[in-house]
Amino acid sequence: MDALLFSPLSIRGLTLRNRIVLSPMLTYSATNGYTNDTHLAHLAKFAVGGAGLVMVESTKIDPRGCSTPRDTGLWKDEFIPGMRRIVDLVKGYGAACGIQLGHSGRKARRSVPWEGRVPLRDFPGVDHGEPWELIGPSPIAHDEKYQSPREMTGADIAEMVEAWSQGARRAEQAGFDVLEIHGAHGYLIHQFLSAHANRRTDQYGGSLENRMRFAVEVVRGVRRYWPEGKPLFLRVSAVDEAGWSIEDSIALAHTLGENGVDVIDCSTGGMLDARPANSNPICYGYQVQYARAIRHGAGVKTMAVGMIVHADQAEAILQGGEADLVALGREYLVNPNWALDAALKLGIAAPYAHLPPVFGHYLGGRQRSFAGLRNSTWQTGIKD
């Protein structure tokens, strides 16, 4: 049986060389929203290593929406040249390049993870030292450590829809192939979806249909600027700790699919900081079940994420019809050449041909000269 992991996948006008995706991972390395050489070095190696799609980390469409002072931004045109450098580098090595656009809402204004990810009380804004205001669907703090956000007005909501729309325009101008809207992990869109965080009594609160309204308006706004021929992804928390269910996600995915979303990126959680004892236990592939449920329940393509580590595991997900794409995050930090490693372990013909010739030529030559060679990722040491 041919490996699905290395079969091309066409979505709208884009064909990915394989089904392997670098999940968007925050590096917290930007300065005033601007990218730098750290982002180039971080992302290029995954394209070199054979990934089909390399996703740039969650990039904010409004400086108030930054999780930390070190988030990347796309809220003004001055950011486009730096993003274009990343796109050109990644695509130059044969991968498609995507970007995730988000807003942290009431979970904004925190320190970077290695400094505790604690809420910052009085801190200048990311763009130019402006006051850093927290906004959200309702004036309810994320938890007791956080300050309460200002409840967004109708004008605020329209402003954020337009900010996502303009972010999509800038992403297109930078040359990205894929755009993903971040609607998960307790951030702004997820806050509107959640009856726990959203206590509004207008058309954006109350019923599930009303709570989905903001997400739908963002998608429609983005699709005004994001080309018809380019795929649009949206990340969801398929279930969370505060009552959002897989049935809710299936209904959301069905509606979003009708409004121009092509792929649902299926994560979980983030509405509460503490995981309840009965929440989904973390293990290999612990979120794949939700990608399967949404794929079959809503009739949209899905991307599976969460402790996908091994090549045969990823292949089984695709062969079982549980998802259309598999995304790796921290495992890719362990092994930036994960795609090559997977090709070797799955017995793909001419595995080194999946790398740029400047690297694949020499690795293929080494394998031909020593047929018994096993790379270091195959075994614990030479005694094995």
N, C-alpha and C positions, 0 to 999 in steps of 0.2 A: 504494500500500500504506500502510495506517495505521501510524503510529509506535507500536511496542510500548512504547517508553520512556515514553510519556505515557498508556498504558492503565492502568486501575486493576488492582490485584492483591489478591485476597482470600486471606487465610491464617487459618484458623479463623474467629473472629468479627471480625477486623480487615480493613478494606479500605483499602489505601494509594491515595492519589490518583495516584501514578505509581510507576515502578520505580527511582527515583533515591534513593540512600541516602547520607547523610553518614556516612562510616566513623568509628568511635570513634577520636579522636585525643587523646593525653595532652597536657594543657596544663601540668601541674606547677604549678598555681596555688592549690592548696588550703592551708589552715592547719589542722593537726591533724585532717585528713580532711574539714573543712567546706568546702562550696562558698561562693562569694562572687559579687560583681558581675561579675568577669571571666568566669565561666562563663555568666552570663546574657547578657552582651554577645557572647560568642563564639558561642553556640548559637542565639540568636534570629535572627541575620542569615541563617542557612541556611534556617530556616523561612519567613522573609519572602521569600527568594529562590526559593522554589518546590520545595524538596526534598520527597519523599514521606515519608521517614523520617529523623529526626535522632537519631543515637546519641550518648549521653553516654559520655565516655571510660571506660577501664578503671577500675573502682571496686572497692576492695578489701573483702573480706568478713572480713578479719582484719588487725589492724595489723601483724602480723609479715609479712604478704604484700605490703606496700607496696614498690614498686620504688624510690621515693625518699621523702624526708620531705614532699614536696608532693603526694602522690597524694590523690585523693578517696576517701572511705570510706563504707561502708554497714554497718559492723559493730555499730552501736547505733542505737536509735530516735531519738536526738537529731539524727541526720542527715536524717530524713525531711522536716521542714519546708523545708529548703534545697533538697532535690531536688524537692519539690512546686512550688516557685516556678519552677524550670526547666521542669517538665512543663507547668504552666499557661501559661507564656509561649509555648513551642513549639507546643502544641496550639491556642492562641489564634490562631495564624497559619495554621492549616489542615494542619500536618504531624502525623504520628504521632511519638511520642517513645519512644525505647528507651534501655536502659542495658546496658553490658557489665560483668559481675561477674567478678573474677579474683583470683588469688593468685600471687605471683611465686616462691614456694618458695625454692630456693637462689639465685635471681637477685635476691632482695630486697636492700634496704639499700645503695642506690647514690646517688651525687650526680645532680642533674638534668643533662640532656644538654649544656647550654651551659657546665657546669662539669666536663665530661669524662666523665660517666656512670661514674665510678670507684667501686669498692667502698668502703664506709665501714667502717672497722675498729671503732672504739668510738664509737657514736652513740646518743643516747637515742631510745627508741621514739616513734612518731608520736602515739599516743593521749594519754599523760600522762607522757612521759619515762621509761617503763618500759624494762628491758633489751630490746634488739631481737634476738631469737633467730632464726637461720636454721634452717628445717626443710626436709626433702625426703624423697623415697622411700628414698634411700640416702645414706650419709655420704660423698658424692663431690662435690668442689667443681666449680663450672661450668668454671673453668679455673684456671691457676696464680695469677691475680690475686685470686681469691676465697677466702674461708674455707670450710671444709667445713660443710655443714649437719648438724644432728642428725637421725639416721634416725627417721622417724615411727613411733610404735607403733600398734597397732591402735586404741587409744583416741584417739590423735591423728587418725587417719584418720576415725574416726566424728565427732570434733569438727569437722573441716573440712567433712564432708558436711553436718552440721547448720548450720555457719556459712553455707554457700552457701544452704541452705534458708531460714534466717532472713533472709538478704539478699534472697531472692526475696519473702518476706513483706513486707519493708520497701519493696521496689520496687513491689509491688502497692498498698501503702498510700499511696505517693507518687503513684500514678496512671499509671505507665508503661504503654505499650501493648505493648511488645516487651521481652523479656529475652534477652540473649546471654551465654552462658557462655564465658569465655576459656580455650580449650584448646590454644593455639598458642604459638609464639615462645619456646619453651624455658622456659615458666613451669610451675607446679606440675602441672597436669593433663598437659601435654606431657611433663614429667619422668617421670610414672608410665607413660605410653605408650611411652617410649623405652627400648629395651634398653641404650642407651648410658648413660643416667642412672639407670635402675632395675635394681639388681642383687639385688633381694629374692628370697628363697627361699620365701616364704609364698604365700598365695592372690592377692597383688597383684603378683607378679613371675614371671618365667620366660616362659610362653607368651603369645602375643598376647592370648588370651582373659583371662588373669590380669592382664596389663598394662592392659587396657581396663576392668577391674573398677571402679577408682576413678572414672573418667569416668562409667560407667553409674550408679554409686551417687549421684554428684552430681546427674545428670539426674533420677533418680527422686526424690531428696530435694527438688530444686527443684520438680518437678511436684506434690509434695504441697501446696505453697503457691501456686504460680503457676496462675492460673485456667485451666480447660479451654478457655475461649474465647479465650485470648491466645496468640500465637505465641511459641515458644521457638527461639532460634538458638544455634548453637555454632560458634565459630571454631576451625579446625584449621590446623596447618601440614601441608598436603597431602603435601609431601615435606620432608625436612630434610637437613642436611649429615652426619648421623651414622647413616644407615641406614634411617630411616622411609620407606616407599615409598608410592606412590599406591595400590597394592593393599591395603596396610595401612589407608589412609584410607577406601577403599571399604568394606572390612569394618567399620571403625569406624562409618562413616556409616549403613550398613545396620542395625547394632545400635542405634545411637542413635535412628534413625528409629522403630524398634519400641518405644522407651521414651519417646517424646514429643517428640523434637526435630523441628522442622518445616523448618528451613533450615540448611544447612552453609555457613558463611562461609569461603571457601577462600583462605587465605594460605599462606605457605611459610616454612621456615627458623627460625632462632633457637636451635637447639640448640648451635651453635658460634658464637663471635664472628667468626672468620675464615671467609670464604666460600671453599671449595675452588675451584680453577681450573675444574673441570668442572661446577660447580653451575649452576643455571638462570640464564643471563645476563639482566640487567635490560634490558628494552626495553618498548615499548608493549604493554600487555596480557600481560605475561610469565607471569602466573599463571592466565590464563583457561582454559588447557588442562586444569588440574586441576579447575576448576569443572565443565567439560564432562564429564570422566571420572567424577567423583563423581555428577553428576546422572544420567547414563545408567547407571552401574555399580551405584549403590545405590538408585536410584529415589526420591531425595529432592530437594527444591528446593535450589538453590544460589545463593549470592551471589558474584559475581566482583569481585575487588579487584586493585589493583596496576597503576599507570601507565595507568589509564583516564582519558583526558584530553579526547578530542574527542567531539562529539555523534554523528557518523556511526559512530565506533568503538563507542560504547556501544550504539547501535541495532543494529549488525551482530551484536554478542554475543547480544542477545536474539533477533533474527530467526533466527540460526543455531542456536538451541536450546542454547546453551552455558551459560546461566545464566538464572535467573528475575528476579534483581535485579542492579544494578550499583552498586558503592559507590566513592565518591571521597573521598580524604583531602586530600593537599596541594594538588591542583588546585583544590579548593574554597577553600583559603586564598588562592589567586591570584584566584579569581572567586567570591565568595559567591552571585552570581546566575547560577551555571552552569546551573541548570535553565531559567531564562528564555532565556539565550543559546542553549541547545540547542533550545528550542521555536522560536525564530526561525530557526535554521539548518536545522531539519528541516521547516520550513514548516507548523508546527502552526497550525490555524485559531484565531484570537483568542488569540494567545500571552500577551497581557497579562492575560487572564482567569485565568491560573494564579497571579497574584499577589494579595495582599490588595487590596481595592478602593481603599484609601487611596493605594496606589502604582500599581496597574494602571490606574486611571482616567486619571491624568495622562500616563502613558507611552503609552497607547493614543491619547489625544488628540494628543500630539506626532506620532505616526506618521501619523495621519490628515491632519494639517496639512501634512506634508512626506513624501510617499509615497516619495521617493528616499533617505530617511535610512538610513544604516547606522551602527549603534552602534559604539562605540570598540573593542569586542572583535572586530569583523569585519575590521579592516584596520589597517595600521601607522600611518596618519596621513591627513590630509585630502587630500594630494596623490594618494593612491591612488584 
